[in-house]
Amino acid sequence: MSEQTTRSPLLQVENLKMYFPTGRKEDGKTICVKAVDGISFQVCPGETFGLVGESGCGKTTAGKAILRVLTPTEGRVIYDGQDIAKLPLTKLKPIRRQLQMIFQDPYSSLNPRMTVGQIIGEGMLAHGMFHKNDGRMQEEVLRVMEECGLAPYFLHRFPHQFSGGQRQRIGIARSLAVRPKFVVCDEAVSALDVSIQSQVINLLQDLKEKENLTYLFITHDLSVVKYISDRIGVMYLGAMVELADAQEIFEHPGHPYTEALMAAIPTTDIGDNKKELKILEGDIPSPVNPPRGCKFHTRCKYCTEICGQAVPEWEEVSPNHFVACHHKLKLREQE
């Protein structure tokens, strides 16, 4: 499962699997939660790659496995030409500075006992950029704070003294303080009000251009990912079901799951242009015992007998547009 692009990738994920043992056995085999079940994609320098899907589809686990917050069960994660999936921690540390993460919850991801200056400077000290009493470190912390829209007098304040939007800016500043190349944004705006979301998204875009960053943007909000992403991968129950350029995937969704996600996006249209909101019915099956064949067939309105028997092939339906579905061409014919 791979896609072709004209640029050399900064990150290449190959058949990534992340299984969690449940402690139970069946027929002598350990039963596992298959949180990520063999996904592959690549991210090019300067690109924002959106990873979308319902809550519980495995996208956050995939992000953590890519950064080696979790050690992958199987597969390769090639960053800048080096496979970091099984790299010993001693050899991984120099690379960690280049790979950072912005977490979902700005309330729980910041240490309440540390000031803003200490939170942002902690990574600088850990990676040996400065010594503890080096006056230049505070100058660098203030520079990063200014880039992220944080006033200098915030330096000695604590997280509880800030709003959710300000806390997320602190989280962004902490990630960028060590000058990374690749940043995983894990639901970075989902906990924020809509008005604050747009401010943080614009900040991420500005920082990307200014610092030449590459993003893996994980979210369940398709309206957000449409705005910020260059390409989008759609995950369902641990598997990648579709991958394409952002505009292509919104104009020509090739998988029934992607189509269902698009139909569930609220709009502000009125009158004749108003689109009927369609909610995807049914619950996501258990990742412990996923359905045979296509994992989506239990909720798919296009389902036929083959869907429950055979895993669909990952195929290129148009240039750089990949879909895993038995009925993708039928969807094309209906457009």
C-alpha positions in Angstrom: 0.0 0.0 0.0 1.8 3.1 -1.2 1.2 6.2 -3.1 3.5 8.0 -5.7 4.4 11.6 -5.5 6.9 13.7 -7.4 8.8 14.8 -4.3 11.0 12.8 -2.0 9.2 12.1 1.3 10.4 13.4 4.6 8.4 10.6 6.3 7.4 7.3 4.9 5.1 4.9 6.9 5.0 1.3 5.6 2.5 -1.3 6.9 2.4 0.3 10.3 0.6 -1.9 13.0 -0.1 -1.1 16.6 -1.7 -4.0 18.5 -2.4 -4.0 22.3 -2.7 -7.4 24.0 -6.0 -7.8 26.0 -4.6 -10.5 28.3 -7.0 -13.1 27.0 -6.4 -16.0 24.7 -8.4 -17.9 22.1 -7.2 -21.1 20.5 -3.8 -20.5 22.1 -3.4 -17.1 20.5 -3.4 -13.8 22.4 -6.4 -11.6 21.6 -5.3 -8.1 20.7 -6.9 -4.7 20.1 -5.9 -3.9 16.5 -5.7 -0.1 16.9 -3.7 0.4 13.8 -3.8 -2.4 11.2 -1.3 -2.0 8.4 -1.4 1.6 7.2 1.0 3.1 4.7 1.5 6.7 3.5 4.2 9.3 3.0 4.5 13.0 3.9 6.7 15.3 1.8 8.7 18.3 3.1 6.6 21.4 3.7 3.4 19.4 3.3 0.4 19.2 5.6 -1.0 15.7 5.5 -4.4 15.3 7.1 -5.4 12.1 8.8 -9.1 11.9 9.4 -11.7 9.5 10.7 -14.3 8.9 13.5 -13.1 8.8 17.1 -11.6 5.4 17.8 -10.4 4.7 14.3 -6.7 4.6 15.4 -5.5 8.0 14.0 -4.1 9.3 17.3 -2.4 5.9 18.1 -0.9 6.0 14.6 0.6 9.5 15.4 2.1 8.3 18.6 3.6 5.2 17.0 5.1 7.3 14.2 6.8 9.5 16.9 7.8 6.5 18.9 5.8 7.6 21.9 4.5 4.0 21.4 6.7 1.3 19.8 5.0 -0.1 16.7 4.1 -3.8 16.7 5.1 -4.1 13.1 6.0 -2.0 10.1 8.5 0.7 9.2 8.6 4.4 9.9 11.3 6.0 7.7 12.1 9.5 8.7 14.7 11.4 6.6 15.9 8.1 5.2 16.3 6.3 8.6 13.9 3.6 10.0 13.0 4.8 13.5 10.4 2.2 14.2 12.7 -0.2 16.0 15.6 2.2 16.7 17.1 1.9 20.3 16.2 4.8 22.6 19.8 5.9 22.8 20.0 6.4 19.0 16.5 7.8 18.9 17.1 10.8 21.2 19.1 12.9 18.7 16.2 12.5 16.2 13.4 13.3 18.7 14.3 17.0 18.6 13.2 17.1 14.9 9.9 15.3 15.7 7.4 17.0 18.0 3.7 16.8 18.9 1.0 19.3 19.7 -1.5 17.5 22.0 -5.3 17.6 21.9 -6.1 18.8 25.4 -4.4 22.1 26.4 -5.6 21.7 30.0 -4.0 18.3 30.7 -0.9 18.5 28.5 0.8 21.3 30.5 2.5 20.8 33.8 0.5 23.0 36.3 3.5 23.3 38.6 5.7 25.0 35.9 5.6 28.5 34.6 5.2 29.2 30.9 8.9 30.0 30.6 9.8 26.7 32.2 7.4 24.7 30.0 8.7 26.2 26.8 12.4 26.0 27.9 12.2 22.4 29.2 12.8 20.9 25.7 15.7 23.2 25.1 17.4 22.0 28.2 16.6 18.3 27.5 18.2 18.5 24.0 21.2 20.4 25.2 20.5 23.6 23.3 21.3 25.7 26.4 22.6 25.3 29.9 20.3 25.9 32.8 21.6 29.3 33.7 22.3 30.5 30.2 20.8 34.0 29.7 20.4 33.4 26.0 17.7 30.7 26.7 15.3 33.3 28.1 15.8 35.4 25.0 15.0 32.3 22.8 11.9 31.5 24.9 10.7 35.1 24.5 11.3 34.9 20.7 9.2 31.7 20.4 6.5 33.2 22.6 6.3 36.2 20.4 6.0 34.0 17.3 3.1 32.2 18.9 1.2 35.3 19.9 2.1 35.2 23.6 2.9 38.4 25.5 6.3 38.6 27.3 4.7 39.1 30.7 3.2 35.6 30.4 6.7 34.2 31.0 6.3 33.7 34.8 2.6 32.8 34.9 1.2 29.3 35.4 -1.1 27.4 33.0 -4.3 27.8 35.2 -4.1 31.5 34.6 -4.8 31.2 30.9 -7.8 30.4 28.6 -7.9 27.3 26.4 -6.8 29.1 23.3 -3.8 30.7 25.2 -2.9 27.3 26.6 -2.8 25.7 23.2 -0.5 28.5 22.0 1.8 27.6 24.9 1.6 24.0 23.7 2.5 25.1 20.2 5.4 27.2 21.5 6.7 24.3 23.5 6.8 22.1 20.4 8.4 24.7 18.2 11.0 25.8 20.8 13.4 23.0 19.8 13.1 23.9 16.1 11.6 20.7 14.8 11.1 19.7 11.1 8.1 17.5 11.6 5.1 18.2 13.9 2.2 15.9 14.7 -0.9 18.0 15.5 -3.2 15.6 17.3 -6.7 17.1 17.4 -4.9 20.4 18.1 -8.0 22.6 17.8 -10.9 20.2 18.7 -11.1 21.3 22.3 -11.4 25.0 21.4 -14.3 27.2 20.6 -14.9 27.8 16.8 -13.6 31.4 16.9 -10.5 30.4 18.7 -10.0 27.4 16.3 -9.6 29.7 13.4 -7.0 31.8 15.2 -4.9 28.7 16.1 -5.2 27.2 12.6 -4.0 30.5 11.1 -1.1 30.5 13.6 -0.2 27.0 12.5 -0.3 28.0 8.9 1.9 31.1 9.5 4.4 29.1 11.5 4.6 26.4 8.8 5.6 29.0 6.2 7.9 30.9 8.5 9.7 27.8 10.0 9.4 25.5 6.9 7.5 22.9 8.9 5.9 19.7 7.9 2.6 18.7 9.6 0.7 15.5 10.2 -2.7 17.0 11.1 -4.9 14.5 12.9 -8.6 15.4 13.3 -12.1 14.1 13.1 -13.3 17.5 11.8 -13.4 17.5 8.0 -14.2 21.2 7.7 -10.9 21.9 9.5 -8.8 19.4 7.5 -10.1 20.8 4.2 -8.8 24.2 5.1 -5.3 23.2 6.3 -4.3 20.0 4.4 -2.6 19.4 1.1 -3.4 15.7 1.1 -5.8 13.7 3.2 -5.8 10.1 4.3 -9.1 8.6 5.6 -8.9 5.9 8.3 -11.6 3.4 9.4 -11.1 0.8 12.2 -7.3 1.0 12.0 -7.1 0.8 8.2 -6.5 3.4 5.5 -9.5 3.4 3.1 -8.8 6.4 0.9 -5.9 8.9 0.2 -5.9 11.8 -2.2 -5.3 15.5 -2.6 -7.6 17.6 -0.4 -9.5 19.1 -3.2 -9.9 15.8 -5.1 -11.1 13.9 -2.0 -13.8 16.5 -1.3 -15.0 16.8 -4.9 -14.7 13.1 -5.8 -14.8 10.9 -2.7 -14.2 7.3 -3.9 -15.0 5.3 -0.7 -18.5 5.0 0.8 -17.1 5.9 4.2 -15.5 9.1 2.9 -18.8 9.9 1.2 -20.7 9.4 4.5 -18.3 11.6 6.4 -18.8 14.4 3.8 -22.6 14.0 4.0 -22.4 14.6 7.8 -20.6 17.9 7.6 -22.9 20.7 8.8 -23.4 23.6 6.3 -24.8 27.2 6.5 -26.6 26.9 3.1 -30.3 27.9 3.0 -33.2 27.5 0.7 -32.7 25.3 -2.4 -29.0 25.0 -1.9 -29.4 23.5 1.6 -27.9 20.0 1.8 -29.7 17.4 3.8 -27.5 16.4 6.8 -26.9 12.6 6.7 -25.6 11.0 9.9 -23.6 7.7 9.4 -25.6 5.0 11.2 -24.3 2.2 13.3 -21.4 1.8 15.7 -17.8 1.2 14.7 -17.2 -2.6 15.2 -14.8 -3.8 17.8 -11.1 -3.6 16.9 -10.6 -6.8 18.9 -12.7 -8.7 16.4 -13.1 -6.6 13.2 -15.5 -7.8 10.4 -14.1 -10.1 7.7 -13.5 -8.6 4.2 -14.0 -4.9 4.0 -14.2 -3.6 7.6 -16.8 -1.0 6.6 -19.3 -3.4 5.0 -21.4 -3.7 8.2 -22.4 0.0 7.8 -22.1 0.5 4.1 -25.2 1.1 1.9 -23.4 -0.2 -1.2 -22.5 -3.5 0.5 -22.7 -6.8 -1.6 -21.7 -10.3 -0.9 -18.1 -9.9 -1.9 -17.6 -7.1 0.7 -18.0 -9.5 3.6 -15.7 -12.1 2.1 -12.6 -10.4 0.5 -10.4 -7.5 1.6 -10.6 -4.9 -1.1 -7.4 -4.0 -3.0 -5.7 -0.6 -2.5 -5.9 0.8 -6.0 -5.2 4.1 -7.8 -8.5 5.3 -9.3 -7.0 8.5 -10.7 -3.6 10.2 -10.4 -2.5 10.1 -6.7 -6.0 9.1 -5.6 -6.1 5.7 -3.9 -9.1 3.8 -2.6 -9.7 0.4 -1.0 -13.3 -0.5 -2.0 -15.0 -3.2 -4.1 -17.5 -0.6 -5.4 -15.3 2.5 -5.9 -16.0 2.6 -9.7 -19.7 2.4 -9.2 -19.5 5.5 -7.0 -17.6 7.2 -9.8 -20.3 6.3 -12.3 -23.0 7.9 -10.1 -21.4 11.3 -10.0 
